[in-house]
Amino acid sequence: MFRGRYEHAIDKKGRTSLPARYREVLAASGESKVVLTSGLDPCVVAYPMGEWMAFEERLSALPQFDPSVAMLRRIYVSGAVECDLDKVGRILIPAALRNHASLDREVLWAGMGRHAELWDREAFDALRDGVLEDLDKRAVLAQRLAELGL
């Protein structure tokens, strides 16, 4: 499971280090690749290969002509790239994905459980703070989480 937040830099070639803790998670599951794709939010989503395959399987079972399903496929599947870790634990984030998430120099890896997200650190902080500082947004979030049983 991917947990925690980790700040890393992106070099001029578009490479960044996968956090050591995330590399441990991959190694423990026998994974050596991650799938990167564009998120619905301005971020890059990173899945271990096994989780990505399970996601694609669930997606393929959904109605092909449902507009929301079709759009998710256009965003997620068409933007997906298999990435190998290099010997020092870095991955190359393709330019299109860096542009989608406005990743420049500083990135934040945010653990999301079965996957992780890569954010521009300032964008992530602004999104999080925007919810935490707004009582109405927090109330809506709390209500929805209660409806989901959390």
N, C-alpha and C positions, 0 to 999 in steps of 0.2 A: 504494500500500500504506500502511496505517495502522500507524505504528510510534511507540513512545515513550509516555511518560506525561506528562500535562499537567493542572495543577490550575487550576480556574476556579470562579467563584462563580455561584450562581443568584440572580437578582433576585426581587423579591416577585411578579412576574407569572409566574414559572416559566421565564424565559429564561436561557440560558447561551451563552457564545461557543463556537463550534466552533474548536478550535485552528487557528492560522494555517497550520500545516503540513498539517493535514487539509483546509483550504479549498483549498490549493494542489493537493492530490491530486484533489479534486473538479473544480477548474477545468481541470486538465490532461486529465481524461477527459470534459470537456464536461458534467458533471453540475451540477445546481443544487438538487437535492432529496436529502434523506436519508429513509430509512424508519427510524423508531424503533419498537421493540417490547420487550415484557417478556422478560427472559432466564430461563433455567432457574435460574440463580443470582439472588440479589437485586441485579440490575443492569438497566440499559436497554441494549439492543443497537442500534447504529446502522449501517445499511448504505447505501452509495450506491445509487441507484435501480437501476442496471444489475446490481449484485450481488444486490440483493433479488429482482429478476425472475428471475435465474438460479437462486437458491435456491428460489423458488416453483415453477419448472419442475422442478427435481430432486424436490421434495416431491410434486408432482402425479403423478410417475411411480411413487411408492411405493404399496403396497397400501392402499386406502382404509379397510379394516376392521381393519388391524393396530392394536392398542390403543396402542402407542407412537407410531405415526404420527398417529393421531387426537389423542392428547394434545399432541403437538408442534404440530399445527395449532391446537388450542384455545389453547395458550399463545402461540405465535409469531404465527400469521396473524391470529387474532381480535384480538390486541392491537396490531397494526401500524397505524402512523399515518404518512402522508406529511407531511413537514415542509419548508417552504421556509426558506432562509436569508434573513434581512433584510439591509438595505443595509450593516450593520456586522458581518455574519457571525454573528449570533445565531440560535438556534433556540428555539422554545417547546416545552418538554417538557410534554406533557399531565399533568394532575394524577394520573390513574390510574397512569401510568408513574412519576411521581415517588414516589407512595406505594409502589408495588411495590418500588422500589429504595431506599426510605427516604432520598431525596435532599432535603436541606433547604437548606443554605447553601453548603457546599463540596463540589464534585464532582471526581472524577478521571476524565479520559479515558484509557483504556488501549487502545493500538493492538493489534489482534489480527490484523493482516495485511489481509485483504479487508474486515474490518469493525472497528468499535471498540466498546468497552463504556464505559458511564458508571456510576460507582460512587460511593457515599458513601466519601470518602477513608479514614475510619477503618475501615470494613468491608473495604475492599480490603486495607489494610495488615494487618488481623487475619487475613484469609484467607491472604495470602501468607506472613506470618510464622508462621502455624500449620503450614504445610507445611515451610518452611525450618528451623524450630526442632525439628521432630519427626523423629528419625532413621528411625523406622518408616515414616512417611508419605513421606519422601523416597525410601526404598528401594522402596516400592510404586510411586511415580511413575517412578523410574528404570527399574524392571523393565518397566512398561507402555510406556514410551517406547522401550525396546530392542526390545520385541515389535513395535512399529510401525515399527521401522527407523530411529529417531532416536537 
